[in-house]
Amino acid sequence: QVQLVESGGGLVQAGGSLRLSCAASGRTFSTYHVGWFRQAPGKEREFVAAVSWNGRPTRYVDSVQGRFTISRDNAKNTVYLQMNSLKPEDTAVYYCAVAGVFSTRPQIYNSWGQGTQVTVSS
């Protein structure tokens, strides 16, 4: 089973950037599709971005398209989420997860990390 650890969150001003990392243990990580999700207080967990097992294709929720970039380095067992032009509405706990099917649906994913907090001040 793959275990995931997110890092890179923090407090940033609107317009700033952060890069989140999702580090995985397990030799089978490179065979999984990986998704980033986020959950703000009082809201449901929502899809942010996904990357296929070999880096293509990728998919984004409309609200982050053009601002966020998902990528992976299978040699390092790590997936990244580069977040630019951050907005206060991006404030949430960000989670990564793996799935055997390329999907935007959180129900498809398993082996979730513990999350990393991103706070964007206005």
C-alpha positions in Angstrom: 0.0 0.0 0.0 1.2 3.5 -0.8 1.7 6.0 2.0 1.6 9.7 1.2 3.0 12.7 3.0 2.2 16.3 1.9 4.4 19.3 2.6 5.0 22.8 1.4 1.9 24.5 2.8 2.0 27.8 4.6 0.8 31.4 4.8 1.2 33.6 1.7 -0.2 36.9 0.5 -2.6 37.0 -2.4 -0.7 36.9 -5.6 2.1 34.8 -4.1 3.2 31.3 -4.9 3.7 28.0 -3.1 4.8 24.6 -4.2 3.3 21.6 -2.5 4.9 18.2 -2.5 3.4 14.8 -2.1 6.0 12.2 -1.2 5.1 8.5 -1.5 6.5 5.3 -0.1 6.2 2.1 -2.0 7.7 0.8 -5.2 4.3 0.8 -7.0 3.8 4.6 -6.8 4.8 5.1 -10.4 1.9 2.9 -11.5 -0.8 5.1 -9.9 -2.6 8.2 -11.0 -2.3 11.0 -8.4 -4.8 13.7 -7.5 -4.7 16.9 -5.4 -7.8 17.8 -3.5 -8.6 20.6 -1.0 -11.1 21.1 1.7 -12.0 24.5 3.2 -13.8 24.8 6.6 -17.4 24.0 6.2 -17.1 22.8 2.7 -16.8 19.5 0.9 -13.5 18.1 -0.3 -13.1 19.2 -3.9 -10.9 18.1 -6.8 -8.0 20.5 -7.7 -5.7 18.6 -10.2 -4.7 15.2 -11.3 -1.8 13.7 -13.2 -1.6 10.3 -14.9 0.9 7.7 -13.9 3.4 8.8 -16.6 2.8 12.5 -16.3 0.3 12.9 -19.2 -2.6 13.7 -19.2 -3.2 16.3 -16.5 -6.5 17.8 -15.5 -7.5 20.9 -13.4 -10.6 22.3 -11.9 -11.6 25.5 -13.8 -10.9 27.8 -10.9 -7.1 26.9 -10.9 -6.6 26.4 -14.6 -3.7 28.6 -15.7 -2.5 29.2 -12.2 -1.7 25.8 -10.8 0.6 23.1 -12.4 0.7 19.5 -11.4 3.8 17.4 -12.2 5.5 14.2 -11.0 9.0 12.8 -10.7 8.6 9.0 -10.5 12.3 8.6 -9.8 11.7 10.5 -6.6 8.3 9.1 -5.8 7.0 12.7 -5.6 4.2 14.7 -7.1 4.2 18.5 -7.0 1.5 21.2 -7.2 3.0 24.5 -8.2 0.5 27.2 -7.2 0.9 30.7 -8.6 -1.3 33.9 -8.4 -2.9 32.5 -5.2 -6.2 33.9 -4.1 -7.8 34.0 -0.6 -10.4 31.5 -1.9 -7.6 29.0 -2.4 -7.3 28.8 1.4 -7.8 25.1 2.4 -6.2 22.0 3.6 -4.7 20.3 0.5 -4.5 16.5 0.2 -2.9 14.2 -2.3 -4.2 10.7 -3.0 -3.6 7.9 -5.5 -6.0 5.9 -7.7 -5.8 3.1 -10.2 -8.2 5.0 -12.5 -7.6 8.6 -13.8 -10.5 10.5 -12.3 -11.6 13.8 -10.7 -13.9 12.1 -8.2 -12.5 11.8 -4.7 -14.4 8.6 -4.1 -12.2 6.9 -6.6 -9.0 7.7 -4.7 -7.5 5.9 -1.8 -4.3 6.1 0.3 -4.8 9.8 1.3 -2.1 11.8 2.9 -2.7 13.8 6.1 -3.0 17.2 4.4 -1.1 20.5 4.4 -2.6 23.8 5.3 -2.5 26.6 2.7 -3.7 30.1 3.9 -3.8 33.0 1.5 -4.3 36.4 3.0 -5.8 39.3 1.2 
